Amino acid sequence: MFACLVGPSLVSAQGPATGDRPSATEPQSAKSDRRAAERQRRASPGNLIGHGGPVKALAVDPAGGRALTGSFDYAMMVWDVASEQPVRLARLDDHNGAVNAVAFVPGGSLALAAGDDGAVSLWDLATAKLVHRFLGHEAKIVGLAVSADGRWAASAGWDRTARLWDLTQLEPGPVLAGHQGPVNAVAFSADGSRVYSASADGTIGQWVRADGSLQRPLLRHGWGINVLARLPGTDRLVFGALNGSVAVIDGETGATVMELPAHQRPVLALAVLEKPGIIATGGGDGVIRVLRSADGSRIEEYRNPYGPAWALAFVGDGTALYYGGLDDFATFWRIAPREPFEAIDSPFPRRFQVRGQASDRLAQGELQFARKCSVCHTLQSDGRNRAGPTLHKLFGRRIGTLAGYPYSEALKQLDIVWMPETLGKLFALGPEVFTPGSKMPLQKMTDPAQREALIAYLKLATEDEPIDGNGPRGSDSSAQGEKK
C-alpha cells in the first residue's frame, strides 16, 4: 500500500528534495495559483500525459512516429507522436513492478519492457498483447538494449548479471556474470557480435554475444557507471557515472576518446542520435545537456527545476527530445529552434517538495507523506492509476478491500483493519514482516516521532476531500495504481 521513492539505479537522485513551499500557512490564493501553474505546465504541447507515477524510461522509434514510456505505476504506454499533439495508443500494464526500461525491436511491431519484477516482457504493439515474458533475473532490471537486426535483447540487472534473450526463438541466451556490483546498462556492438555491460562496480565489460564469455574488462573507471550507449554508426561508447563524469571511449580498446561536460551529481539518463550526431545527458542535478557527438561541444542546456532527469529520448530528427523524472508525465522540449520553458511563478515546483516547521507535527507528517507515500498514493476519492490505491477514507477500512483495485492474493488474505495502531506497526516493522507476500516497497520508519507525525497527518488528510491534489495541503491529483 505505501511506497517510498526509489530511483532508477543505486546511485540515482538523492530522494525528493525539499523546497521553499510554506506548508501550513500557504494562503488559498497561493494554492490556487500554484495549481493553475501546474496544470499549465502539464498541458504544454507535446507532453505525454497519462501515467500515475514518475516516468523512468523513454524510447522513440527510429522513424520518430511512436514513443514508449515506462513508469513507476507498473505500466508501459505507447504513443503516436507523429503530429503536434501526441495520441496515446495503448497502456500495457501487465507488469508486477515499476517499469524501468523500454525498447523498440527493429523491423516490426514488437517492443520490450522491464523493471522491478525482474522480467523482460515482449509486447506486440499492433495488438497490445503480451507475446512472451523472459524470466531469469533475480533482482530488478534497469537497462535494456536490442541488437540492430532485432534478433537479440540484452538486459541489465541488479543481480549483478546481464542476460541475453533470443527474440526469434523466445528462449533465454547466455548469462553475462562476473560483475562485482549491480549492472545498470547494456549495449550491443554495431555488428551485434559483442555486448557491453556497465556496472556500479565501476567497470564496463566486453562480452562475446554467442557464448557469453568475457572478452575483457573494457574500462575500469573507479566510480559506478549508471548509463551506457553506443554511438550509432560507430563502435564508440558514451557513458555517465556516479561522480557526474561523462565520456566517450573506443569500443575496441577502451581508450578515452573524449571527455564531455560533467554533471554536479550522478548521471542518470543518456540519449544518442546518429543524424545529426548528437548526445543528450541528464543528471541528478536536473541539468539536461545536448552535445555534438563529433567534438562534445554544447548545443543547448536546460536546468530542470522539477527534479532529476531519469530518462531521455530524441525525436527522429533531433530537433526535440522528451525527458522523464519525478513528474507523472514526460515533458517535450523543443531544442531547435529553441523554445523557452514557462517562467516559474511558484516557489513550489513539484509535488514532492514541502517544508514544514520542526515544531509543527502536521507539517512534518505532510513532509513524510510527500517523501515516502506520494509516489504511489493519493488522498483523493477519485484517483487514477498509481502503483498503490488511494488512501481516501483509509481509517477503518479492511486491508485489500478497496473496490476496483487489483490487490495481490497474499494481501487480500490478511486480517488487518487500518487504524493508527496498525499503521504504526506497518511503519515500524516494514511490509516484509507486517504484510508478508505483498509488494509494498516501504522502507521502515525507525523514528517514532516521524511515524506519529505521518499518522497524525493521514488522520486529517484521508478524511477530508483534498482541496488541491494531494490532501489538505498537498498538490497533484492522481491516484490509484496497479498491483500491490
N, C-alpha and C positions, 0 to 999 in steps of 0.2 A: 504493500500500500504506500508506504513512504519511501522516498528515494533521495539519496544525496547526489549532488552534481559530480559527474565524473568526466574527465577529459578524454580525448581520443588516443592518448598514449600515456606512458608512465611519466612523461615529462611535459605534459600539456600545460594549460594555463594553471594558475595558482588558485583556482576556485573563483567564485563570483566576487568581484571586488566591491568594496563599499564605496558609496558615492556621497554626494552632498545633499541628499534629499532630507529635509526636516520631516521626520515621520509623523510624530504625534501631533504636531502643531501646524501642519500644512493647511492653509485655508482652502475652502471648497473651490474658490475661483482658480487657485493654482492647480488643484487637482484636475479641474475641467480643462484648463489649458494644456496640461501635460498629456491628458488622454487624447485631446484633439491632435496634438503634435505626433503622438504615437500612431494614431490612425492614419494621419497623412503620410508618415514615413512608410508604413506598411503598404499603403496603396500606391506608392511610386511606380510609374510604368516599368514593366519588365520583371517585377519581383515575383518569385514563385511562392505563393501563399497557400497554405493548406495543412502543413504539419502541426502537430501538437507538442513539439519539443524542439530543442536545438537541432540545427542541421549540421550533421557531422560528415557528410560525404556528398560529392558532386561529380557529375560526368556529363559531357556533351559529346554526341556522336560526331565523327569526322565531317559529315555533311552539314552539321550545325542545325539540323531541323528538330532534333529531340534532345531532351535533357533528362537526367536521373538525379534524384535527391534521396539521401538516406538520413534518417533522423533517430533521435533518442526515443521517439514514440513507437519504435518497433516496425516502422514501415519504410518501404521504398516507393517513391512516386515517380510516374512517367509523365513528361510534359512535352507538348508541341510548342516549340519556341521559334518557329519559322516566321511568325508575324510579330508585330509590336506587342500585342497582348498575349501572354502565354495562356495555353489551354491545358488543363490537367486531363491526361488521357486515362490514367489508372492509378489506383492506390493498392499496392501489393503489400499486405500486412501479415502474411503467414510466416512470421519470424518470432522466435522466442527470446529476443533480446534487442537492444539498440542496434541499429544498422550503421556500422562504422565505415563501410567501403562499398562502392558500387562501380560497375564497369560494363560497357557495351562489348559484345562479342562481334568482331568484324564479319561482314558478309551475310548478315541475316537479321532475324528479329529477336535474337536472344540477348539477355543481359544477366549479370551476376550481382548478388547482394550478399554481404557477410557482416558478422558483427559479434555481439556479446554472447550469442548462443553457441559460438564455435563452429557453426555450419556455413557452408558455401551453397547458396540457393541459386539454381539456374531457372530463369523465368523466360517464358515465351511472351514477348510484348504484344504480339499480334492477337493473342487470345487471353492475355492476362492470367495465364495458368502456370503453376509450378511444374517444371519439367523434371527436375531431379534435385535432390539435396545430398551434397557431398559431406560425409562425416569423417572425423578422424582427429581434428584438433581437440586438445584437452583444456583449452582456455580460449578467451576471446580472440577474434580475428580483427585486425586493424588495418590491413592493407590487401589490395588485390591488383593483379596485372594479368593481361591476356596477350598471348603471342600474336604477331602480326597476321598469321594465317588463320587465326581463330581456333586452332586445334587444342591449345593448352591454356590452362589458367594456373596461376600461382597465388597462394595466399600466405600472409604473414601473421603469425600467431604469438600470443603471449605465453605459449607453452614452450617457447624457445626453438620452435621449428618453423620452417617454411614448407609448404606442401604443394605438390603438383597434381593437377586433375585433368584427365582426358575428357574433353568436352564432346568428342565424337562418340567414343565408346561408353561414356558416362561411368568411368572407372577411376579409382584413385591411382596416381602415379607415384614417383619416388618421394620420399620424405627427406628434406634437407635439414639434417640435425648436426649440431656442433656448436652453435652459438651459446655463450655463457649468460645471456640475458634475453628478454623478450625480443621477438623480431617485429619490427614496426613497419617495414615496407619491402616490396619486391619489385623487380623489373626484369624484362626479357632483353636479350641482345637483339640486334636488328634481324639476324637470321634465325632467331629462336633456338639456337643450339646451346645457349648459356642462360643461366638465371643468376641474378644478383639479389642479395638479401642484405638489408640494413638493420642493425640491432642496437638495442640500448646498451650493449657491451662495448660500443664504440667502434665496431668493425663493419666492413662491407665484405661479404663473402661472394666468391665467384664459383658457380657450380655447373656441372655438366647436366644438361636437361635430361638426356637419355637415361642415365642411371642414377642421378642424384649425388654423384661423388663430388667432393670438394676439390676444385682445382687449386685454389689458393685464397688466403685472406687478401683481398684486393687492396684494402685500406685499413690502417689502424689509426683512428682519429683521436682517441683519448676521451672524447665526450660522446655520450649516447647520440645515436643518429635516429632522427624521427621520420624523415621523409626522403624519398629517393625516386628519381625518374630518369629514363633515358631520353636524351635529346633526339627527337625524330630526325631520321636521315643520317644519323651518326651512331657511333658506339661510345659516345661520351655520356657520362652520368653526372647529374646535378643532385646534390644532397643538402639537407639542412639539419642542424644539430642542436643539442640541448643548450649549448653555450651561445646560441644565436648565429653561429657561423654558417655561411653558405658558400659552396664551392663547386666547380666543375672538374671532374677527373677523367682521365683516359680509361675507358672500359677494358682495355687490354693490359695496361701496365699499372694502373692505379696512380700514375703520376698526376699531380695537380696541374691542371691546365689554366685555371683562372679562379681567383678569389672574388666573390661577389659581395655587395654591401651586406653587412651583418645586421642582425636584429639585436635589440637590447634584452630580449627574452627568448625562450626556445622557439625555434622554427617549427610550425605546426602544419603548414599547408604548402603545396607546391603544384604548379601547373606549367606545362610546356606546350608550345605550338611550333610546328616546323616552318610554316609560312604565315607571317613574315619573319619568323625566327625570334621568338620572344619567350621569356620566362616570367612567371609570377611567383612571389614568395609571400607568405603570411605568417605572422608570429603571435606569440602570447602578448606582445606589446600592442596588438591591434593594428600594426603597420602592415599595409599591403603595398608591395613594390612591383612594378612592371619593368623588366630589363631586357636589353638586347642580348640575345644569346651569343652573338658574334664577339662582343667585346665587354659585356657586362654593364654597359652604360645605362643610366636610368632614363626611362621614358616618362613614367608617372609614379606618383606615390600618394597614398591615401592613408590617413591616420584615423582608423575607425574608433569612434568614442564609445561604441556599444559592446566592447569586449574583444577577446581574441578571435583570430581568423582560423577556423578549423578545417575549412575546405575551400578550394578554388577550382574554377574551370573556365577556360576561354570559350567564347562563341567561335563559330567556324572561321571567321576572317580575322579574328584577333582584335577587333575594334571595341570589344566589350568583354566583361567577364562577370561571372556570378561568384559571390562568396557567401559562406555559411559560418555561423558561430552560435552564440547564445540565443539569438532570435529564433523564433519558430517559423521563419521563412528565409529563403535565400534572396539576397539582395543583388540587384542588377546594377552594374557600374559601367557607364559609357566612358571608355578610355579615349577614343579618338573619333570625332572631336570631343575634347574633354567637356563633360557636363558636371558642374559643381553639385555637391550634395547640399541638402537644405541646411540652413543655419540652425544651430542647436539653441532653441529658445528656453529649454528647461534644464535646470541643474541635475535632473534625474534622467539619464539617458536610457536605462533599461530596467526591466522589472526586477532583476536580481540585486539591484543596488538600493540599499536602505541604510539609514543610520539612525540609531536611537541613543538617547542618553543612558548612561550606565545606571542611573537611578530609576529609570522608567521600565518596569518589568514588562509591560505590554510591548513597548518599543523593542526591547531586547528579544521578546518572543517572536515579534514580526521579523527581526533580523535572522533568527534561527530558521523560521519558516522559509524565508527567501533563499537562504543558503542550502538548506537540507531537504526541502519538500517541494518547492515551487516548480522545479523542472518537470516533475511527474504529476503534480496535483494542482487543481484549482479549488477555490472555495465557492464557486458558483453552482447553482442548481441545474443549469442547462449547459454544462460543459461539453467539450467535444474531445477529440482523440489525443489525449496524453497517454503516457505509459502507465498511469495509475488512475483510479476512479476519483471523482470529485469528493471532497471532504465535507460538502454542504450537509448539514444536519447529521454530522458524524456521531455525536454522543448519544448513546442508547441504541445504536444500530449494531446488529449482529454481524460479525465478520463474514464477508463473502456473499452478501445478500442484496447489494445494490442492483436493481433491475437493469438489464441491458449490458452489464459489464462482464466480460469473459474471464472470470477468476480461474485459477488453477484448481484442480480437484483437491490437492493437498490443503489448500487454504479453505475451501468450502467445507471441509470435514472438521475444522477446528471449532471448539466450543468457546468462543470469545465474544464478548459484547464490549464495544469500545466505550470506555469510561476513563476518567482521569487516571485511575489506578492501572488499568490495562495498558493505556498508552505509556504510562511511566515504565512499566515492565518492558514493553517493546523497545523503548529508547535505551533503557539501562542494559538489557540483556542482548539486544540485537536480534534480527529476524531469524538467524540460523538456529537460535535457541527457542525463541518465543513463538515463531511461526515456521517450524521446520517443513521443508519441502516446497515452500513458496519461493518466488523470485525477487522478493523485496531486497534491494541493494543498500539498505540503510547502514551507515556506519554508526556504531554505538556512540551515545552521548554519555560520557562518564561524569560530566559535571552536573550535579543535582540542581544547581541554580539555573543552568541553561535548560534542563528538562522542564523544570517548573515554569519557567518563563514561556517556553513554547506551548505547553499545555494551557496555560492561562490565556495566551493569545488565541489558541484554537477554540477554546470555550466561547470566546466572544465572536471570533471571525466566522465560525462554522454555523452559528445560529442566525446571524444577520445576513440578509441578502447583500452581497458586496456592492458598495457604492461606485466602485470602478471595477477593475477586473479581477483582483486577487484577494479581496477582503475589505474590511472597513477602511484599511489604509494601504491597500495593495494596488495592483495596476492591471496587467494584461489579462484579458479574458481568454479563455481556452480551458479545456479540461480533459475530459475523460479519455483514458488511454486504451491500451490494447490488452496486454496479458500480465497478470500477476499471479 
